[in-house]
Every structure is written in C-alpha cells, then in structure tokens.
Amino acid sequence: MGEVNFMQEEDVRLETTRARFSNVLRRHAELTERLSRDSDKTIFERLQKEFEAARAAQTQEVSLDGEQWNDGLLATIRERVHMEAERKAMPGDADIMPPPHFHEKITYKVGTKVLCCLEGARIGIQYETSFAGEPCEIYHCVLESKSFLEKMTVLEHTVPFFLPIREAENDLLSSNAMKFIDHVGDLLQAYVDRREQVRLIKELYGNQIKELYHSLPYHMIEFVLDDFNCKVTVSLRYAELVCVVPTRVSVLAWPMHQSKKASNSAATVARKGNETSGSHSIPARLSYAEEALRTMSLPEAYAEIVLNLSQALEQIYPKENSP
C-alpha cells in the first residue's frame, strides 16, 4: 500500500510541476506577443500609411514574373529614387523640367512583394503573407543608401524581432540586394506557415493535445498525445527558418505510468511496476507518424497519426491493448 501512495504522490508532484511550467510558458508567450506588437505598432502604422500614400499616388503598377525581377530592375529603381531626391534638394534648378518618365510614380509587384519608391531616396518593400489562400499579416522593410554608388542598408522594418533580418542584411544586402529582398519574404512566409499550422492543430485538436511548446519562430515544436495507456511525444525541428516542413522528426510512444492504470490494487501496481523495468519501459518509435510529419502539413499529418494510432500501438503493445 505504501508503494501505491508513493507512486500517487510522485504523479501529483509531476502534474503540479508541469502545470506550473505550462503557466510560465503561457505567460512568457503572452508577454512576448504584447512586447513585440507594442514595439512595432507605431512603426507599422506609420509605414503602412506611407505605403498606402505611395500606392495611391502611383501612375502605374507593374507586375513582374520570373526573369523580369532582376538586378537591373532594382538598379533602375535605385537610380530613380536618388535622382528624384537630388532634384528636390536643388531648388535653384526647380525650373528645369526633368525627363517625362520621372513624373511617373511606379510601384512594382513581384509575387507577394510590392516595391515602392519612397521620399528621401528610400526603397520600400511590403510583404504580404497568407495561409491556405487567406491573407495574413503585412510586413515592411525600408532600404536606403547615401548615394547610388554606396551600398544599401536596412533603415527600418516591421519584421518580428526573432527573425534574423540583420544577419540577412550583413550576409546578402551589400552583395545581392535582390536575393536579400526575396530571402526576407521567404523567412516571413515560412514563419507564418509554421505558426498557422500550430494554431490550426490547437483549434481542431486542442482537447487531444497536451503540453504543446514552441519557440518564437516556431522552428522547434513539441507536443504530447495522451492515449489511454500510452503517451506519444512529438518533437519537430526545422533546420532553416525558411522551412515549412520539419527536417528532424521524432515520435515516440511511452507506456503510461502504471499507477494511472491500476491505482486501486497494490498487487497490480507492484506487478505492473516490475513490468515497467522490462522491455516495455523503452519508448517505441512510430515510423509511420514520423514519415507523415516529414511529407505533410502539420494538421494533415496529425490527422494521419491519430487515424492509425490505435493500430500502431496494438502492434507495439499487444498485451496492454488487448481487452
């Protein structure tokens, strides 16, 4: 009887610790969300108004596909913003009419990116993200350079602070500005994809999922499924922040603590406790689940895992699953 009480007390302590840890993680996530949104809110609102004004004043919007989006076009945009800034900075030449094409205000749409010429020799990029065909957040990045011949830098942006835009700036912007612009768009869209996949499984299967944890960029995700006699732990890792499917997957089935199955009988608990020290105390990999997570979106993979979970556990633990 003493062994039963001890095991029940251990379960209570574990559940208490888990509850406290989950509460800390929840409060941390809420604080992070509030801080990131508040700090970006003013910049976002100002930039959004500036982009809206630029698009409202445009005389033409050019949609670009494939090879039309290239370094030559970006150089043309840079030249345009610098010549316009220089013209405005020389009031003595205000009576000199600029070439007709400089009266044009052109914005360029490249996929989900919109490039605008902003005041002050700045180039603005607006990134539109989506999930499952539905629009999500809009993000901004503003580039500037002191002259056409000098390298561009990121002046300001509304990219979430935990995405490595400064690293991308250092690695790419000076050598390949077009690649930098595309890479930031890939980072943002992949982040939104991962985040929305997690949101969707919480929305659809929240009553089945326990202890769900994730990093801020959602490149590390872990959650637990509690079956009636097994605990299934799922661990996902994304090697690159531009990935939308995990590169490392682990799905393990663990036998539940035996005191939860038969806490009413000391003899049963003792016998089951001895069994836990045997081969069934070792977790079993669920290969079919790992393959689903590597090849499907997270909500689709989750549905596939649950659909076949009982059969897979029956094969692994036939005695425990038999009536």
Sequence and secondary structure as in RCSB ss.txt:
>XXXX:A:sequence
MGEVNFMQEEDVRLETTRARFSNVLRRHAELTERLSRDSDKTIFERLQKEFEAARAAQTQEVSLDGEQWNDGLLA
TIRERVHMEAERKAMPGDADIMPPPHFHEKITYKVGTKVLCCLEGARIGIQYETSFAGEPCEIYHCVLESKSFLE
KMTVLEHTVPFFLPIREAENDLLSSNAMKFIDHVGDLLQAYVDRREQVRLIKELYGNQIKELYHSLPYHMIEFVL
DDFNCKVTVSLRYAELVCVVPTRVSVLAWPMHQSKKASNSAATVARKGNETSGSHSIPARLSYAEEALRTMSLPE
AYAEIVLNLSQALEQIYPKENSP
>XXXX:A:secstr
 HHHHHHHHHHHHHHHHHHHHHHHHHHHHHHHHHHHHHHHHHHHHHHHHHHHHHHHT SEEEEE GGGSSHHHHH
HHHHHHHHHHHHHT GGGTTS   GGGG  EEEEETTEEEEEETTTEEEEEEEEEETTEEEEEEEEEEE SSTTS
  EEEEE S TTS HHHHIIIIITT HHHHHHHHHHHHHHHHHHHHHHHHHHHHHTTTEEEEEE TTSSEEEEEE
E SSEEEEEEEE SSTT SS SEEEEEEEE  HHHH TT HHHHHHHHHHHTSGGGS EE HHHHHHHHHS HHH
HHHHHHHHHHHHHHHH HHHH  
